[in-house]
Amino acid sequence: MKKRVLLGAFALCSALALNANAALPISDSQGEQLPSLSPMLKEVNPAVVNIATFSTQKVYNPLLNDPFFRRFFNVPEQQARPQQQRRQASAGSGVIVDAGEGTIVTNYHVIKGADEIQVSLEDGRNFEATLVGADPEVDIAVLHIEADKLVDLPISNSDKLNVGDFVVAIGNPFGLGQTITTGVVSALGRTGLGIEGYENFIQTDASINPGNSGGALVNLNGELIGINTAIIAPGGGNVGIGFAIPANMMRRVADQILDHGEVTRGQIGVAIQDITPELQEAFDLENGQKGVLVTEVMEDSEAAKAGLKSGDVILSVDGRDTPNAGQLRHRIAFSGIGNEVKLDIIRDGDPMTVAVKVGRSDSQSGDVRLHKLLKGIGVANSPDGEGVVITEVDPQSSAAAAGLRSDDVILSVNRSKVNTVADLDQVLSRVDDKLLLQIRRGRGVFYLVLR
């Protein structure tokens, strides 16, 4: 057993030694040359920063903040106000991607709700950062600091990653300070985890722990290939299953934030689902056929104009495979609004190619700007097509004080049914100083009045 372990270690060291930039040889006490990541890390570490956030949380009485309780006991609305305020601090990581402009990328959840963001560099300097913009559905935020003598990371083409490639994760786990861990790419294109709205994760066994979020996942050349984001931790600790947002996905989001101040995503107007063995049989598909089944084509959508039909199986977008619904959604969302994409499909057993123009998605995150009473909430279309989901609530907003919570679903406004964000915007444009919201929370439905 010992011999096998030693051979495994030798194989790893040999693989690392293949890359001259990452593993320049060093000598041990006997003068023997050994591979090391140290030369590469000396170049990379200054570009990875520690992020400390501070926020003031309003503490509510859970009973007085429940609209059912207030209505049942006839409690005045003003008594639902917060009882006290509590200062909270948290730690995370970030990556400098543009040294000249002082641009840092991190996870949105690292800075969410923060009143103050402090960035610490490897050389000991500290700076207050400003939030340039964020995309909660991808979990990316862009920060800016005013500083000189910064070092940034070159960004690699993450589409060229392969399972088995060696990677290094760098971050600030548990607030300990900059730490590195090593591993390999365990899988690519992970979706359906329920972590973010748009998922296309790199899976790695390089240890990612609380505080690593927003840090760098780099290859042995010291190039950024991903932003460390999440772990699966059934027992509360690292079990070797971590996830990172691919660098290409991060760059597309960050560029839109920097160029336009917001992120827009495309859609073609279809409802889709993964292909199960039962669906393979029902649609006379080959055993093991991969692709995404079109279950519905929206009327007057770009898909309808292109001739897509219910029952079509989408195999790829512009030659890139779409083995599951998450991958297809991701490919379309970031193809660029107004661009034309080519879909390879199977229809009634026959392969064909369909050109479809990418339209603008009617879902959005961030403030509903058409009414002051809903300032501070984020919304998105409900996955079941009924209502608008509240994706986030600013704890200091009037919406939070009124009792709205994340994951509440708005079914109607002033007795007008809303099924999409576009419906909500349209209804709110006609409202003045009072909102009557029909809310679904869990299995219950109730009305809430905002004035």
N, C-alpha and C positions, 0 to 999 in steps of 0.2 A: 504493500500500500504506500509505504514511504517513497519507494522508487517511482511509483506512478505520479505522486504529487510533485516530486522533483522534476520529472520529465515535463509535466504540465507547466511548471514554473519556467523551465528552460524554453518551452515553446512560446510562452507569452513574451519572455524577454527577447527571444529571437525575432518575433513579429515586431516588437517595438523598435528593435535595432535596425529594421529595414528602412525606417524613415530617418534620414540624416538630420532634418530640421528639428524633429521632435525628440530624438533620442541620441544626441551626440555622446560618444563614449566617455566615461570617466574611469578613474582607476581606483581600485580598492587598496588596502594596506599592503598587499603583496604585489601591487603593480599590475594586476589583472584589469583589463578594460571591461566595464559594465555599462549596460544601457541605462539611460535616465531621461525622465521627462523634464528635468529641471531647466535645461536651456530654453525649451519652448515656453515653460511656465513663466520664466523671467520676462518674456516678451508679452505674455497674455495677461498675467495677473493685474497689472496696473489698469487694464481696461474694464475690470469687474469691480463694481462698487457695492458697498453696504448701504442699505436704505433704512432709515428709522422714520417712522410716522407717528404723529401724535394727533389725537382726536378727542373731542369733547362729546360724550354720549349723554343724552337725556334719559333719565331713569323714570319709568312710568310705573304707576300702580297697575299691575296686570288686570285687576278686576275693573278698576275705574276706566281703563282703556278699552274694555270690551264693549262694543255697541249693544250687544244683547243685555249685558248686565246693567248698563246705564238706562236702557229703555225699560227694563223690567222694574227697576227700583226708582225710576224717575229721577236719576242723578243729573244735575245740571251739567252742561257741556264743559263749563270752565273748571269743574273739579277733575276733569280728565287731564289737566295740564301736568307736566313733569314735576316730580317732587324734588329732584336734585339733579345736579350735573356731575359726571364722573370723567376724569381725565384718563385716557388710555394710550398706551404706547405699544408698538409692534415693530418687528424687524423683518427685513427681506433683502433682496439683492437686485442688482441692475447691471446693464452692460452699456458702456460708451460705444456708440456706433458712428459718431461724427465728432472727432476731437475739436475741429475748428469751430463748430457751431455749439459745442457743449450739449449735444443731444444724447440722451440716455433712454434706453428701452427697458421696461420691466413688465411685470404682470399687473393687470388692472386691480386684481384682488389685493395686491400688496399695498396700494395707495388709496383704495376705496374708502371714502368718508373721511380722509385725512384733512385736518386743518393746517398741518405743518408737515413738510417733507424735508428731511435732512439727508444729505448724501455724504458719505465718508469715503475718501480715496485711500489707496494702499499706502501712499506716502504720508498719511496722517492728516491731510487737509480735510476740512469740513465745509460744506456749502449748503445753503438753503435752495431747494429746487422748486421750480414752478411747473405746474401741470400744463402741458401743451394741448393734450387731448387724449382720449381713450376710446377703446372699443370693447365694451363688456362682453359681447358675444364671442369674441375671439380671446379675450382676456389679455389684451395688450394695452399698455399706457406709455405715452411718450413724455419725458421730462426734459427740462432745460436748466443748466447751471451756467453761471458766469464764471468761467475759470480759464486759466491758461495752462500750458504745459500738460495737456491731457493726452492720453493714449487711447486710440480706438481699436476695435477688432475688425479685421477683414471678414467679410461675410461670404461664406461658401454657398455654392448651389446645392441646396439640400435635396433637390430632386435626384442627384447622383449618388445619394447614400445607398448603401447596401447592408442588409442584415449581416452581422458579424464584424462590421467596421469598428475599430477601437475608438472610444470616445472618453473625454474627461469632463466631469461636471465641476463647476466652480461656483461657490456661493458662500452664504453666511448662515450655516445651519444653527438653529437654536441660539442665534445671537453670539456665537462663539468667536466670530471673525472669519476672515477668508479661509476657506477649506477646499481641498480638492479631493475628488474621488474618481476612480477609473472603472471602466467596464466596456461593454460593447453595445451596438445597436441590436436590440432583441427582436424588434418588429417595426414595421413601417405602416403608416396609414391607419392607425388605430382610431376607430370611431365608435359611436354608440355607448360611450361611457357615462354620458349624462353630466360631464364636468363642465363643458361649455356649449354655447349654441352652435358653433361651427368647430368641428373636431377633425383633425388629421394628424394625430400625434405620432412622434417618434417614441417608441418604447425602449427603455434602456435599463440595464441592471446596475449602472453607476449610481451609487447611493444618493438619493435626493430626499432631504429631510425638511421639516418646517424651518423656514428661513432661507432655504435654497431657492424659493420661488423668485422668478425674475432673473436668476443668474444665468451663466453661460454654459452651454454644452458645446464643446469644441472638438475638432478632429485632431489628429496628431501633427498636423501642420500649424495648429494654433488658430484655425479659422472657425468662426462662429457657424454652427450648424443648427442650433436650436436654443430656445429660451425655456429653461427648466420651469415646470408649471405645477405638477401634481404627482401624487403617489397613491398606490393602493396599499393601505396599511390596516389590515383587519385587527391586529393587536396593538395598534397605536404607534408602531415603529416601522422602520424600513424593512421590507421583505424582498427587495430586489426587483420591484416593478415600479418604475418611474416613467413619467411622460414629459415630453418637451414639445413646444410649438415649433414646427420647422422654420428655419431661417427665411426661406422664400415667402412663407405665409406672413411672418412677422414683418418682412420688408414691404410687402404690398400694403399692409394695414398702416404701418408707420409712414410710408410715403404719402398715402391719402390724407392722413392726419396733418402732416407737415405742409402739404400743398393746398389742401382745401379746408382743413379744420374739422373734418368729419369723414366718416367712412360710408361709402355707398356700396351695395352689393347687388348683383344681378339675379334674375330669375327668368324662366321661360314659360311658367304658367302650367305646371303639371303637378299632380299628386303621384307619389311614388312609394314603393316598398321593396324590401329585399326579397330575393327569390328563395323560397324554401323548397325542400324535396317534393312536398305536396304540389306546389305551384309548377315545378318542373314537369311533373306528370300531367297536371291539368292542362298546361299550355303546350304539351308535346315537345318539350325542350330536351336536349341531350342531358344524360345523367352527369351531374357536376357542372352544368352550365352556370357561369357567373354572369352577373349583370343586374340591372335594376328594372323592375316591372313598372310600367306606367299604368296607374289605376284610374286616372281621370285627367282629361285635358280641359283646362278652363276656357270658357267661352271668350272669344276675342283676344286670347293671349297670343304671344309670339309663337308658342308651340302649335296652337290651332292654325295660325296663318301658314306655318311651315308644313302642315299636314300630318303632324304626329297624332297617333290614335291610342285610345285605351287598349291595353293588351300588347303594345309594343315593348320590346325589351331593349334597353339602352346598354350597349357594351362598352362604349368609350366616348370621350369628348376630345376632339382634335387629336386622335390617335393615342390618348392616354386612357388606360383601362379604368372602368368604374365598377368594381366588383360589388359595391354595396351602396345603399342610398346616401350614407354620409359622404362618401367619396364623390358621388355625382353632385350632391348639393354644394360641396366645397368647390369643385371644378367650375360649376356654373357661376357661383357667387363671385369668384375672383377672375372671371374671364374678361371683365370690362364691359360696362353698360354701353350698348350700341354696337358692340362687336358681333361678328357672326362666327358661330362655332359649328363644327361638323360632328354630327352624332352618328356613330355606327350602331345600327339597330338590327333586330330580328323581328320581322312581321310575318306571322303565319308560317314560320319556318324558313323564310327567305331573308338573306342578309341584304341590307341596303344602307345608303348613307343619306342623311337629311341635314340640310343647312338651316340653322335656327338663329335668329337675332336675339341677343340677350337684352331683356328689358330690365327696368328698375324694380327692385323688390319693394313691396309696400309695407314691409315690417321695418321697424326702427327701434333704436334704443336711445335713451336720453330723455330730456325734458319734452313734455307735450307743451309746445310753445303757444298754443292757441287759447289757453285759459290759465290765469294766475293761480287758481285754486288747486291745480294739479302740478304746479311747479315742483320739481324735485323727484318726480317718479320717472322710471323707465318703463317702456311698454314694448310688447311684441305680439304678433299674431299667435293665437292659441293653437297648439298642435292639432287639436281635434276640430278646428275650424269654427268653434263657437266661443265668441267673446275675445277680449284682449287681455293678455296676461301682464300683470305688473311685475316687471323683472327686478326692480329695485326701488327703494324708498329712502330718500334722504331723511335721516332721523331728526333733523332740525327743521323740516318743512311743515307747512300747515297740513299737507296730506297725511303725514305721519301722526300729527296731533289729532287729526280727525279719526284715526283708527285704521287707515289703509296699511296693508302689509305686502311684502314680497310674496309672490305666488297667488295673490288674490286675482280673480278673473272678473273684469268688468263686462257684464252681460248687456246692460242698457244704460243710457244716459237720458234723464228726463223722459223716460218711458219710450225712448227710441232705441231699438235694438242695434247693437254694434257687433259685427263679426270680424272686423279687421281694424287695423290702425287707421286706415283711410276712412272707414266709417266713423271712427271716434273723432278724428280731426274735423270731419264734415259736421257732425253733431255739435261739437264744441264751438265751432265758428258761429253758431246761432244762439249761444248761451251768454247771458249777461252776468248776473251776480249770484246765481244759485244752481247747484248741481244735485240732482237726485240720481244716485248711482245704485244700480242693482248689482250686487257683488256675490260671486260664488267663492266660498272659502271651504276647502275640503269638500265635505258632503252637504254642507249647509248653504242656503241662499238667503240674503237679507238686503235691506235697503239702507243707504247711508246718505245723509244730507250734508253737503258742504256749502257754506255761506261765505 
